[in-house]
Amino acid sequence: MSDDAQAEAGTAEGQGPVEISEDLARHLENKRDDLFEKFEIRDEFPQAVLEEAEERTDDVIAEIEDEIDERTDLRDLTTWTTDPIDAQDFDDAISVEERDDEYVLWVHIADVTHYVNPETSMWDEAVERGNTVYLPGYTIHMLPPVLAETVCSLVPNEDRLAHTVEMHLDKENLSYETIEIYKSVIESDERLTYAQAEKRLEDPDAPLHEENTLVHELADRMHEQRKEDGSLVLNPARDRAHTIIEECMLKANKAVTHTLMWDRGVEAMYRVHPQPSPDEWSKALREIQDLDGVSIPGSTWEDPRKAVNATLEDAPGRQLDKIQWAVMKVMPRARYMNDPFGGHHALNFEIYGHFTSPIRRLSDLINHWIVYQNDVPENLVELCDRASDKQKDAEQCEREYKNFLQEVGLDPMAVNNRGIEVVDDEDADKTL
């Protein structure tokens, strides 16, 4: 068995798809159709949008060749992607270097706005959809998959157009010394799954071992620093590969929106998360304190976010879900706003916005366009409201579909991780 096969053996993916009958498959399809109607989610793309996407994927290599002289050529920089095993598109890649007096972290994001701009039908359709909707075993894309999975996917050993965030970080405190955001051409060296990235960290002789080790040390420090600063961390047991991606994307998102706010003075689509009232926080902390085997350290009560972080680290595993739920119940919804003030309470960032997922979120697509144009769409406030509302619809749709799966005897997590295979009725086996 190869190393990669071993890395995936024993995982949910290695168990094969969840088998269901044709009758149950029809039942699920009817439920999805009902939910799409309820939340005004468009499952099918208009023909004109599909045709436009097909046209934009014609002769990709020649188009990229034409672009190289206009961009920063980063093809010689060691670059790789890390994504779930079932990812259909790879929209972010990273590169890292340690220098005598600084770290340099590059986050390369697929340059979606090179293909999707306000003059295109695909842009209008993205505004209509607002985001990609992920249901267990079923995805409704914001952009046509033919585009997202080809020219906008940072596949290995292929030249790709990217929007790069280059961050020079102080070695002592990891603060930004300089931030540069520019159009680039990259060539990813490898596509790693999370399981493969973990193996690369373990094996000193593996390709990309040194790069993954360096970026993990950096990400781990950024993670601990965020916690010390009061950022809420509801998932304390995240593995190293996920920590790398999460922290690098947070650092890049923050860099972009700080640049827009302070250096350029232009509006953007900011992510604003209001804080719960003191009474709501007290209610959540009391509920957590009353759980069996759970104790909130006395020194942390003054800062509820730090109290939750400290409690989650020492709490019995059986109580983690209850602690997280107690917090989520009192948290207001985050919204997209054209004004960052109020900040992001959960992250404890004064200014924050999204940039790293333009294939699946309207907010990131808009912010790519703002960075590129150094100007904002006239209807930015309307676009902020649209993105916020469609995100809420997507979350509610996902919640109701998961509940339905449970009602018909399916495990949503198993379906999500393993996918579904429809088999003859007598062969179907729903025992999960």
C-alpha positions as CSV (number, residue, x, y, z in Angstrom):
1,M,0.0,0.0,0.0
2,S,1.4,3.4,-0.9
3,D,2.0,6.1,1.7
4,D,-0.9,8.1,0.4
5,A,-3.2,5.1,0.5
6,Q,-2.1,4.4,4.0
7,A,-2.7,8.0,5.0
8,E,-6.3,7.6,3.9
9,A,-7.0,4.1,5.1
10,G,-9.2,4.1,8.2
11,T,-10.6,7.5,7.4
12,A,-14.2,8.0,6.6
13,E,-13.3,8.2,2.9
14,G,-11.7,4.7,3.1
15,Q,-15.0,3.1,4.2
16,G,-16.6,3.8,0.8
17,P,-19.8,5.7,0.1
18,V,-23.0,5.3,2.1
19,E,-25.4,3.0,0.2
20,I,-29.0,4.0,-0.2
21,S,-32.0,2.6,-2.1
22,E,-33.4,4.2,-5.3
23,D,-36.6,5.0,-3.3
24,L,-34.7,6.8,-0.6
25,A,-32.6,8.7,-3.2
26,R,-35.9,10.0,-4.7
27,H,-37.1,11.0,-1.2
28,L,-33.9,13.0,-0.6
29,E,-34.2,14.7,-4.0
30,N,-37.8,15.7,-3.3
31,K,-36.7,17.2,0.1
32,R,-33.9,19.1,-1.6
33,D,-36.3,20.5,-4.2
34,D,-38.6,21.7,-1.4
35,L,-35.8,23.3,0.5
36,F,-34.4,25.1,-2.6
37,E,-37.9,26.5,-3.3
38,K,-38.3,27.6,0.4
39,F,-34.9,29.4,0.5
40,E,-34.9,30.6,-3.2
41,I,-31.7,28.6,-4.0
42,R,-31.1,28.0,-7.7
43,D,-29.8,24.5,-8.4
44,E,-29.5,24.8,-12.2
45,F,-27.4,27.4,-14.0
46,P,-29.0,29.4,-16.8
47,Q,-27.8,28.2,-20.2
48,A,-26.2,31.6,-21.0
49,V,-24.1,31.4,-17.9
50,L,-22.9,27.9,-18.7
51,E,-22.0,28.9,-22.3
52,E,-20.1,32.0,-21.0
53,A,-18.2,29.8,-18.6
54,E,-17.3,27.3,-21.4
55,E,-16.0,30.2,-23.5
56,R,-13.9,31.5,-20.7
57,T,-12.2,28.2,-20.3
58,D,-11.2,27.9,-24.0
59,D,-7.5,28.1,-24.8
60,V,-6.4,28.7,-21.2
61,I,-2.7,28.2,-21.8
62,A,-2.5,30.8,-24.5
63,E,-4.4,33.3,-22.3
64,I,-2.1,32.7,-19.4
65,E,0.9,33.1,-21.6
66,D,-0.4,36.5,-22.8
67,E,-0.8,37.6,-19.1
68,I,2.6,36.6,-17.8
69,D,4.4,39.9,-18.8
70,E,1.7,41.9,-17.0
71,R,2.0,40.0,-13.7
72,T,4.6,39.0,-11.1
73,D,6.0,35.6,-12.1
74,L,6.1,33.3,-9.1
75,R,6.3,30.0,-10.9
76,D,9.8,29.2,-9.4
77,L,8.5,29.7,-5.9
78,T,7.8,26.4,-4.0
79,T,4.0,26.4,-3.7
80,W,1.4,23.8,-2.7
81,T,-2.3,23.4,-1.9
82,T,-3.8,21.6,1.1
83,D,-7.5,20.6,0.9
84,P,-10.0,17.9,1.9
85,I,-9.7,14.7,-0.1
86,D,-13.0,15.3,-1.9
87,A,-12.3,18.9,-2.8
88,Q,-13.3,19.7,-6.4
89,D,-11.4,22.9,-6.8
90,F,-8.2,24.3,-5.1
91,D,-8.6,28.0,-4.8
92,D,-5.8,28.8,-2.3
93,A,-2.1,27.8,-2.2
94,I,0.7,28.8,0.1
95,S,4.5,29.5,0.0
96,V,6.8,30.3,2.9
97,E,10.4,31.3,3.6
98,E,12.4,32.0,6.8
99,R,14.9,34.8,6.3
100,D,17.5,36.3,8.7
101,D,15.2,38.9,10.1
102,E,11.7,38.0,9.0
103,Y,9.3,35.3,7.7
104,V,7.7,35.7,4.3
105,L,4.3,34.1,3.8
106,W,2.6,34.1,0.5
107,V,-1.1,33.2,0.2
108,H,-2.1,32.7,-3.5
109,I,-5.8,32.9,-4.3
110,A,-7.3,31.9,-7.7
111,D,-7.7,35.1,-9.7
112,V,-11.5,34.5,-10.2
113,T,-12.2,38.1,-11.2
114,H,-9.9,37.7,-14.3
115,Y,-12.8,35.6,-15.6
116,V,-15.8,36.8,-13.6
117,N,-16.4,40.6,-13.5
118,P,-19.4,42.9,-13.4
119,E,-19.7,42.8,-17.2
120,T,-20.3,39.0,-17.2
121,S,-23.5,36.9,-16.7
122,M,-21.5,34.8,-14.3
123,W,-21.1,37.8,-12.0
124,D,-24.8,38.4,-12.0
125,E,-25.5,34.8,-11.3
126,A,-23.0,34.9,-8.4
127,V,-24.8,37.8,-6.9
128,E,-28.1,35.9,-7.3
129,R,-26.6,32.9,-5.5
130,G,-24.5,34.7,-2.9
131,N,-22.4,31.6,-2.0
132,T,-21.9,27.9,-2.6
133,V,-24.3,25.8,-0.5
134,Y,-22.9,22.6,1.0
135,L,-25.4,20.0,1.9
136,P,-24.2,16.5,3.0
137,G,-23.6,14.7,-0.2
138,Y,-24.8,17.5,-2.5
139,T,-23.3,20.9,-3.5
140,I,-24.9,23.9,-5.2
141,H,-22.1,26.0,-6.6
142,M,-21.9,29.8,-6.7
143,L,-19.9,29.7,-10.0
144,P,-20.2,27.2,-12.8
145,P,-18.1,24.1,-11.9
146,V,-16.6,24.1,-15.4
147,L,-14.8,27.4,-14.5
148,A,-14.1,26.7,-10.8
149,E,-12.7,23.2,-11.5
150,T,-10.4,24.2,-14.4
151,V,-8.9,27.7,-14.8
152,C,-9.7,28.7,-11.3
153,S,-8.3,25.6,-9.7
154,L,-4.7,25.8,-8.6
155,V,-3.8,22.3,-9.8
156,P,-0.2,21.0,-9.7
157,N,2.3,21.5,-12.5
158,E,0.0,23.9,-14.4
159,D,0.5,27.7,-14.8
160,R,-2.4,29.5,-13.1
161,L,-3.4,33.1,-12.7
162,A,-3.5,34.2,-9.0
163,H,-4.1,37.1,-6.7
164,T,-1.2,36.9,-4.2
165,V,-1.0,38.3,-0.7
166,E,2.7,38.6,0.2
167,M,3.2,39.2,3.9
168,H,6.6,40.0,5.5
169,L,6.2,39.1,9.2
170,D,8.3,40.3,12.2
171,K,10.1,37.3,13.7
172,E,9.4,38.4,17.3
173,N,5.7,39.1,17.3
174,L,4.6,38.0,13.7
175,S,3.2,41.5,13.0
176,Y,3.0,42.7,9.4
177,E,6.2,44.6,8.4
178,T,4.9,44.9,4.9
179,I,1.9,43.7,2.9
180,E,1.8,43.5,-0.9
181,I,-1.2,42.4,-2.9
182,Y,-0.7,41.8,-6.6
183,K,-1.7,39.7,-9.6
184,S,0.7,36.8,-10.2
185,V,1.3,33.6,-12.2
186,I,2.0,30.6,-10.0
187,E,2.6,26.9,-10.5
188,S,1.7,24.6,-7.6
189,D,4.2,21.9,-6.9
190,E,1.8,19.5,-5.3
191,R,-1.8,19.0,-4.1
192,L,-1.9,17.6,-0.6
193,T,-4.9,16.3,1.3
194,Y,-5.0,17.1,5.0
195,A,-4.0,13.5,5.8
196,Q,-1.1,13.7,3.4
197,A,0.0,17.0,5.0
198,E,0.1,15.3,8.4
199,K,2.3,12.6,7.0
200,R,4.7,15.1,5.4
201,L,5.0,16.8,8.9
202,E,5.9,13.4,10.4
203,D,8.4,12.2,7.7
204,P,11.7,14.2,7.6
205,D,12.6,12.7,4.2
206,A,9.2,13.5,2.5
207,P,8.9,16.2,-0.1
208,L,7.7,19.6,1.3
209,H,8.5,18.4,4.9
210,E,10.6,21.4,5.6
211,E,8.1,23.9,4.2
212,N,5.2,22.3,6.0
213,T,7.2,22.2,9.3
214,L,8.1,25.8,8.9
215,V,4.6,27.0,8.1
216,H,3.2,24.9,10.9
217,E,5.5,26.5,13.5
218,L,4.4,29.8,12.1
219,A,0.7,28.9,12.2
220,D,0.9,27.4,15.7
221,R,2.5,30.7,17.0
222,M,-0.2,32.7,15.2
223,H,-2.9,30.5,16.7
224,E,-1.5,30.9,20.3
225,Q,-1.1,34.6,19.8
226,R,-4.7,34.9,18.7
227,K,-5.9,33.1,21.8
228,E,-3.7,35.3,24.0
229,D,-5.2,38.4,22.4
230,G,-8.7,37.1,23.1
231,S,-9.8,35.3,19.9
232,L,-12.4,32.7,20.6
233,V,-11.3,29.2,19.6
234,L,-14.3,26.8,19.7
235,N,-12.4,23.8,18.2
236,P,-9.3,23.3,20.3
237,A,-8.4,19.9,19.0
238,R,-7.9,20.9,15.3
239,D,-5.0,18.9,13.7
240,R,-1.8,20.5,12.4
241,A,-2.8,20.6,8.7
242,H,-6.1,22.4,9.4
243,T,-4.3,24.8,11.8
244,I,-1.9,25.7,9.0
245,I,-4.6,26.6,6.5
246,E,-6.9,28.3,9.0
247,E,-4.2,30.6,10.4
248,C,-2.7,31.4,7.0
249,M,-6.1,32.3,5.6
250,L,-7.0,34.4,8.6
251,K,-3.6,36.3,8.3
252,A,-4.2,36.9,4.6
253,N,-7.8,38.1,5.0
254,K,-6.8,40.4,7.8
255,A,-3.9,41.8,5.7
256,V,-6.1,42.6,2.7
257,T,-8.8,44.4,4.7
258,H,-6.3,46.3,6.8
259,T,-4.6,47.4,3.5
260,L,-8.0,48.5,2.0
261,M,-8.9,50.4,5.2
262,W,-5.7,52.0,6.3
263,D,-3.5,52.2,3.3
264,R,-6.0,52.8,0.5
265,G,-8.9,54.3,2.3
266,V,-11.5,52.5,0.2
267,E,-14.6,50.8,1.4
268,A,-14.8,47.0,1.2
269,M,-17.1,44.2,2.2
270,Y,-16.1,43.8,5.8
271,R,-17.2,41.0,8.2
272,V,-18.7,42.5,11.3
273,H,-19.6,40.3,14.3
274,P,-21.3,42.1,17.2
275,Q,-20.7,41.0,20.7
276,P,-23.3,39.4,23.0
277,S,-24.6,41.6,25.8
278,P,-22.9,41.1,29.2
279,D,-26.1,39.3,30.4
280,E,-26.0,36.9,27.5
281,W,-22.3,36.1,28.1
282,S,-23.0,35.5,31.8
283,K,-25.9,33.2,31.0
284,A,-23.6,31.2,28.6
285,L,-20.8,31.0,31.2
286,R,-23.2,29.9,34.0
287,E,-24.6,27.2,31.7
288,I,-21.0,26.0,31.0
289,Q,-20.0,26.1,34.7
290,D,-23.0,23.9,35.6
291,L,-21.9,21.0,33.2
292,D,-20.7,17.9,34.9
293,G,-16.9,17.8,35.1
294,V,-16.4,21.3,33.8
295,S,-14.9,24.2,35.6
296,I,-14.1,27.7,34.3
297,P,-10.8,29.0,35.6
298,G,-11.4,31.8,38.1
299,S,-8.8,34.1,36.5
300,T,-10.6,34.1,33.1
301,W,-14.2,35.2,34.1
302,E,-13.5,38.8,33.2
303,D,-13.0,37.9,29.5
304,P,-15.7,35.4,28.4
305,R,-13.8,34.5,25.2
306,K,-10.7,33.6,27.2
307,A,-12.9,31.8,29.8
308,V,-14.4,29.6,27.0
309,N,-10.9,28.9,25.5
310,A,-9.5,27.8,28.8
311,T,-12.5,25.7,29.7
312,L,-12.5,23.9,26.3
313,E,-8.9,22.9,26.8
314,D,-9.5,21.0,30.0
315,A,-13.1,19.9,29.7
316,P,-14.0,16.2,29.2
317,G,-14.6,15.3,25.6
318,R,-18.2,14.4,26.2
319,Q,-19.0,18.1,27.1
320,L,-17.3,19.9,24.2
321,D,-20.5,20.0,22.1
322,K,-22.5,21.4,25.0
323,I,-19.9,24.1,25.7
324,Q,-19.8,25.1,22.0
325,W,-23.6,25.1,21.8
326,A,-23.9,27.3,25.0
327,V,-21.7,29.9,23.3
328,M,-23.3,29.7,19.8
329,K,-26.8,30.3,21.4
330,V,-25.8,33.7,22.6
331,M,-23.7,34.8,19.6
332,P,-25.3,37.4,17.3
333,R,-25.1,36.6,13.6
334,A,-22.1,38.1,11.8
335,R,-22.9,40.3,8.8
336,Y,-21.2,41.8,5.8
337,M,-21.0,45.6,6.1
338,N,-19.3,48.4,4.1
339,D,-18.0,49.8,7.4
340,P,-15.8,47.7,9.6
341,F,-16.4,49.4,12.9
342,G,-17.6,47.3,15.6
343,G,-15.1,44.7,14.5
344,H,-15.3,40.9,14.7
345,H,-16.1,39.9,18.2
346,A,-15.4,36.2,18.0
347,L,-12.0,36.7,16.4
348,N,-11.3,39.9,18.4
349,F,-10.2,41.7,15.2
350,E,-10.9,45.4,14.9
351,I,-11.1,45.0,11.1
352,Y,-11.8,41.8,9.2
353,G,-13.1,40.7,5.8
354,H,-13.0,37.8,3.5
355,F,-10.7,37.4,0.5
356,T,-9.5,33.8,0.3
357,S,-12.5,32.0,-1.1
358,P,-13.8,33.8,-4.2
359,I,-15.0,30.6,-5.8
360,R,-17.5,29.9,-3.1
361,R,-18.3,33.3,-1.4
362,L,-19.7,36.5,-3.0
363,S,-17.9,38.6,-0.3
364,D,-14.5,37.4,-1.4
365,L,-15.3,37.9,-5.1
366,I,-16.4,41.5,-4.4
367,N,-13.2,42.2,-2.4
368,H,-11.0,40.8,-5.1
369,W,-12.7,43.2,-7.5
370,I,-12.3,46.2,-5.1
371,V,-8.5,45.4,-4.5
372,Y,-8.0,45.1,-8.3
373,Q,-10.0,48.3,-9.2
374,N,-9.2,50.2,-6.0
375,D,-12.8,51.3,-6.2
376,V,-16.1,49.9,-5.0
377,P,-19.3,48.8,-6.8
378,E,-22.0,51.5,-6.6
379,N,-24.3,49.1,-5.0
380,L,-21.9,47.8,-2.3
381,V,-24.4,48.2,0.6
382,E,-27.0,46.2,-1.4
383,L,-24.3,43.5,-2.1
384,C,-23.4,43.3,1.6
385,D,-27.0,42.7,2.5
386,R,-27.4,40.2,-0.3
387,A,-24.3,38.2,0.8
388,S,-25.5,38.2,4.5
389,D,-29.0,37.1,3.6
390,K,-28.0,34.3,1.3
391,Q,-25.5,33.0,3.8
392,K,-28.3,32.8,6.4
393,D,-30.5,31.0,3.9
394,A,-27.7,28.5,3.1
395,E,-27.1,27.8,6.8
396,Q,-30.8,27.2,7.5
397,C,-31.1,25.0,4.4
398,E,-28.2,22.9,5.5
399,R,-29.6,22.6,9.1
400,E,-33.0,21.4,7.8
401,Y,-31.5,19.0,5.4
402,K,-29.3,17.4,8.1
403,N,-32.3,17.1,10.3
404,F,-34.2,15.3,7.5
405,L,-31.3,12.9,6.9
406,Q,-31.5,11.9,10.6
407,E,-35.2,11.4,10.3
408,V,-34.8,8.9,7.5
409,G,-32.0,7.1,9.4
410,L,-28.9,8.5,7.7
411,D,-25.9,10.0,9.5
412,P,-25.3,13.5,8.0
413,M,-21.6,13.3,8.9
414,A,-21.1,9.9,7.3
415,V,-22.9,11.2,4.2
416,N,-20.8,14.4,4.1
417,N,-17.5,12.5,4.5
418,R,-18.2,9.5,2.4
419,G,-20.8,10.6,-0.2
420,I,-23.8,8.5,-1.4
421,E,-24.1,5.6,-3.8
422,V,-27.6,4.6,-5.0
423,V,-27.9,0.8,-5.3
424,D,-30.7,-1.6,-6.0
425,D,-33.3,-1.6,-3.3
426,E,-32.5,-5.1,-2.0
427,D,-28.8,-4.2,-1.8
428,A,-29.2,-0.9,0.1
429,D,-27.6,-0.9,3.5
430,K,-28.2,2.2,5.7
431,T,-26.5,0.8,8.8
432,L,-23.8,3.4,9.5
